[in-house]
Amino acid sequence: MKYLLPLIFIIYVIVLSFFSKGDFPESGFNNSYFPYLSERPLTEDGFYSLKIAWNIGTRKGITYNFEQPTTGFQPLYVFILSIFAFIVSGFGGDKIVFLRLVILLSGFTALLLSYVFYRLINGLKKTDHQKTLMILILLLVLFNFKLFLNLFNGLETGVYLIFLVLSMILSQKIIEQKKNSGLLILFGFVLGLTVLARIDSILIVLFILFTLLFTRALSKKEFAWISLITFFTLLPWLYFVFTTQGSIIPSSASVQTGLTSAELSYRIDQFFFSIFTNYIPWLHSGQTQSLIIYILTLIFILYLYKYQKVFIKNFFKFLIIKYWSVAILISSIVYLIFASQPYFFFRYLSIHILIAIPFLALLITNLLSYRSSKFKNSFIAIVLIIFFVNAVYYFHYPKQVTGLALRTSFIEKNKLFEQKIGMAQNGISGYFFDNILNLDGKVNNEALKAIKGNYLYNYISRENISILIEWEEWFDILPSTELKQNWQLFNDQIKDNKTLVMIKK
C-alpha cells in the first residue's frame, strides 16, 4: 500500500496536468469535466510568479511585462521554475506546456514533502509500526485536499514547507547535540533558503535561532556562525531588491502587508478556519467558509481532552515541537494583525501543517496499530474516496468560470493585443499577454509608489494606458471627474456582473 498510494497520486496528477484545457474559457460556464489551466488548480497570485519565472527562463531578465524589473515574488521558487521554463522554451514549448509541467512539479513537491515529514516524525519517535506511519503520512500529505490546493496553486508553498521541515530536522539534531561544523553550515544555509522560499519566514527563523541560543543548544559562537551563513545566503537577493527599488522590502510584501479595514468578523473567521483545516484533514472541500469545520474541530478538541491527554502531554515533551509551535503561533498572530487581506490566511497559515501532520500521524498510528488489516484498508479507502469526491467536485464538475479567467478570452476575442492594458488583478491575464501593466503594485514598484503617493491616475496617464479592466469598485480609487472626461465604457463587457472595461476617449 505504501507504494500504491504514491502511484495513485502520480497518475491523478498526470491526468490533471495533461487533460486540463489549454484554451481560454469561451463562456462563463465550463461544461467540460476538466478545468481550464487559466483557472485552476493554479491561482491568480500563482500566475505572477509563473510569468516572472518564464521571463527569466526565456532570457528576458528578472522582469514582469514591459521589461520592468520586479521584486514581487519569492525568489527560491521562481528561480527553480525558471530552469524548467528555460528547458521548455528551449525545446519549443509554450506557456501552456510550462503550466502543465508546473502541475507535474507540484506533484513531485508533494511526494518530497511526504518524505521529509517521514524523516522528521521518525526522528521524533521510533515506532514498531513503520508501515502504518508511512501510509498515514502519505494520506495526510498526498490525499489531504486542503494541502493539495496549497501545493498546486502555482506558488511557493510546497517548496517553503519542505525547507521548514528540513529546518525542523536540523534543529532537532542541534537540540540533541548531534552537531558538528558541517551541520552548522548546513543549518545556516537551509535557514537562508527557507527565507528565500518565503521572505516572511524570517520571523520563524529568528525565533528558532534565539530559542536555541537561550536554551544553550547553541553557543554564542555557533549562533553567530549560523546567523552569518544565513545572512550571506540572503545577501544576493537583498542586494538585488535594494538596487532595484531602493528598499530591502519586496513590492509584493508591501502590497500584502498592512493594517486593513476589512471586516473584523470575517478576518477572525478566516483566521481560525484556515488554522482548523490543518488539523481536520481530508474534509476540506475547497470552500472558504464552512460551519462543518468548526463543529468537527470542537468534537476533535473534546475527544482529545477526554481520551488523549497523555498523548498530548507526551507530544509536547518534544522540544522541537514546543519551540516550533510557539514560533508558528507568533507568526500566525502577526499574519492576523498585518496581512492586508483575510483570503491570504488559507495559504499563509498552512505553516500549521508542520505541527498538525506529526501530531495526527502519531495519534492515528497509535489508534490503528492494533486494528485488523481489514479495518486499516477500510480507513484508507474512506480517505481516498473523500479526496476524490472533493477533487471531482472542485476540478471536474461543470461550474462557473471565475471572472479573472474570463479576462483572457475577452482580450483574445476583442484582439486587444497592441493596446496597453492596465489591471490591478492581472496575474492570469498578465501571464498570457505581454501588453498588460500591473496597477496594484504587486509586481510593479512604480505603481506601488503611485498608490502610496496618491497619484495612481497620473501614473496611468503617464504610462499611456489605453484600456482599463478591473472590478467595478476598483475605479472608485480614481478621480471621478477625470475618469468621466477622458474614459468611456468599452463597447463590449466581460459577462461576470462585476468587471468594467473602459477605453480612453
Secondary structure, 3 states (H helix, E strand, C coil): CCCHHHHHHHHHHHHHHHHCECCCCCCCEECCCCCECCCCCCCHHHHHHHHHHHHHHCCCCCECHHHCECCCCCHHHHHHHHHHHHHHHHCCCCHHHHHHHHHHHHHHHHHHHHHHHHHHHHHHCCCCCHHHHHHHHHHHHHCCHHHHHHHCCCCCHHHHHHHHHHHHHHHHHHHCCCCCHHHHHHHHHHHHHHHHHCHHHHHHHHHHHHHHHHCCCCCHHHHHHHHHHHHHHHHHHHHHHHHHHCCCCCHHHHHHECCCCCCHHHHHHHHHHHHHHHHCCCCCCCCCCCHHHHHHHHHHHHHHHHHCHHHHHHHCCCHHHHHHHHHHHHHHHHHHHHECCHHHHHHHHHHHHHHHHHHHHHHHHHHHCCCCHHHHHHHHHHHHHHHHHHHHHHHHCCEECCHHHHHHHHHHHCCCCCCCEEECCCHHHHHHCCCEEECCCCCCHHHHHHHHCCCHHHHHHHCCCCEEEEEHHHHHHCCHHHHHHHEEECCCCCCCCCEEEEEEC
